[in-house]
Amino acid sequence: MYRFQISAYTQTGESIGLVGSTPELGLWDITKCVHLRTSGDRGGVIDLVNKLQKQCQGKPFHLLLLSPQSDDEFLDLPNVLHYNVEFNPDCMYDDLGHWMYCTEVMRGILESLGVSSKNLFWCPPKPPKE
């Protein structure tokens, strides 16, 4: 099973391309990337799940969707885990207390899914050299 997380501040309709070292993720060829789109509607999520099913070629996956809307919107979609939350990076940078609150909310979500430092691979960004 592949697990990954993408953190990017996007606007509705913007696109992110996911590429990686496996055939399912395009073998680092950006012309074969999996396109991810910011979408708050059921149709956009169904479209993304269909694309992931095709790209994963039968391998299991789960889509973790964090959006400030009713869970009912996504309740019966296979492989979709929806949480009615919003993590606004602008608010988090402006208010350390809000940042810490969001951290605890995310920790609770990850713990409820059985994700811990023992089974989560994280590759931190490289800080710029001065």
VMD Tcl script that draws the C-alpha trace (Angstrom):
set ca {
  {0.00 0.00 0.00}
  {1.20 3.49 -0.79}
  {0.72 6.22 1.79}
  {1.59 9.79 1.10}
  {0.56 13.25 2.12}
  {0.63 16.38 0.08}
  {0.61 19.73 1.80}
  {0.06 22.69 -0.49}
  {-2.01 25.83 -0.30}
  {-4.12 25.89 -3.46}
  {-7.24 27.55 -4.74}
  {-10.26 25.71 -6.14}
  {-9.48 24.56 -9.66}
  {-5.69 24.63 -9.30}
  {-3.86 21.42 -10.09}
  {-1.03 19.50 -8.47}
  {0.77 16.72 -10.30}
  {2.02 13.74 -8.30}
  {4.98 11.86 -9.74}
  {7.21 9.19 -8.23}
  {9.54 6.27 -8.75}
  {6.88 3.62 -9.49}
  {5.06 2.94 -12.77}
  {1.78 3.90 -11.04}
  {3.26 7.33 -10.32}
  {4.89 7.88 -13.71}
  {8.50 6.78 -13.09}
  {9.49 10.43 -12.52}
  {8.09 11.40 -15.94}
  {5.97 14.50 -15.36}
  {3.96 13.81 -18.51}
  {2.65 10.65 -16.76}
  {1.88 12.25 -13.40}
  {-1.33 11.75 -11.46}
  {-3.15 15.09 -11.52}
  {-4.66 16.13 -8.20}
  {-7.11 18.99 -8.05}
  {-8.48 21.07 -5.24}
  {-12.17 20.40 -5.19}
  {-14.82 20.64 -2.56}
  {-17.50 18.79 -4.44}
  {-18.42 15.13 -4.55}
  {-17.88 14.90 -8.30}
  {-14.28 16.10 -8.02}
  {-13.55 13.56 -5.29}
  {-15.13 10.74 -7.32}
  {-13.00 11.78 -10.30}
  {-9.85 11.71 -8.16}
  {-10.70 8.29 -6.66}
  {-11.29 6.89 -10.16}
  {-7.91 8.22 -11.31}
  {-6.16 6.81 -8.25}
  {-7.81 3.42 -8.80}
  {-6.53 3.40 -12.37}
  {-3.02 4.52 -11.40}
  {-2.75 2.12 -8.45}
  {-3.79 -0.82 -10.66}
  {-5.60 -2.76 -7.95}
  {-3.23 -1.88 -5.13}
  {-5.07 -0.69 -2.00}
  {-5.16 3.02 -1.18}
  {-7.07 5.48 0.97}
  {-7.71 9.13 0.26}
  {-7.64 11.32 3.36}
  {-9.80 14.36 2.64}
  {-9.72 17.32 5.00}
  {-12.36 19.92 4.16}
  {-14.74 22.15 6.11}
  {-17.97 20.54 4.95}
  {-20.39 17.84 6.03}
  {-19.15 14.26 6.20}
  {-22.43 13.24 4.53}
  {-21.09 14.60 1.22}
  {-18.51 11.79 1.05}
  {-20.00 9.15 3.38}
  {-20.49 6.29 0.91}
  {-17.45 6.83 -1.33}
  {-15.06 3.86 -1.32}
  {-11.51 4.51 -0.09}
  {-12.38 8.06 1.07}
  {-11.84 9.13 4.67}
  {-13.30 12.61 5.21}
  {-12.74 14.87 8.21}
  {-14.72 18.09 8.56}
  {-11.75 20.33 9.42}
  {-9.81 23.17 7.87}
  {-6.14 23.91 8.32}
  {-5.58 27.44 7.06}
  {-1.82 28.06 6.88}
  {-2.26 31.86 7.00}
  {-4.10 31.61 10.33}
  {-1.59 29.09 11.62}
  {1.36 31.36 10.84}
  {-0.37 34.36 12.40}
  {-1.36 32.63 15.65}
  {0.85 30.08 17.42}
  {-2.12 28.98 19.55}
  {-4.12 28.16 16.42}
  {-1.10 26.32 14.99}
  {-0.89 24.19 18.15}
  {-4.65 23.54 18.06}
  {-4.41 22.35 14.43}
  {-1.43 20.17 15.37}
  {-3.49 18.44 18.07}
  {-6.45 17.96 15.72}
  {-4.18 16.40 13.08}
  {-2.49 14.24 15.72}
  {-5.93 12.93 16.74}
  {-6.84 12.14 13.13}
  {-3.59 10.29 12.53}
  {-3.85 8.36 15.80}
  {-7.44 7.34 14.97}
  {-6.11 5.89 11.69}
  {-3.29 4.03 13.42}
  {-0.59 6.27 11.96}
  {2.43 6.89 14.17}
  {6.13 7.64 13.87}
  {6.64 3.87 13.63}
  {4.76 3.50 10.34}
  {4.80 6.97 8.77}
  {7.59 7.89 6.40}
  {8.20 11.60 6.24}
  {10.82 13.30 4.16}
  {11.25 16.84 5.51}
  {12.00 19.63 3.06}
  {15.60 20.68 2.77}
  {16.08 24.12 4.32}
  {17.75 26.67 2.07}
  {21.49 27.05 2.57}
  {22.55 30.49 3.68}
}
mol new
graphics top color blue
foreach p $ca { graphics top sphere $p radius 0.5 }
foreach p [lrange $ca 0 end-1] q [lrange $ca 1 end] { graphics top cylinder $p $q radius 0.2 }
display resetview
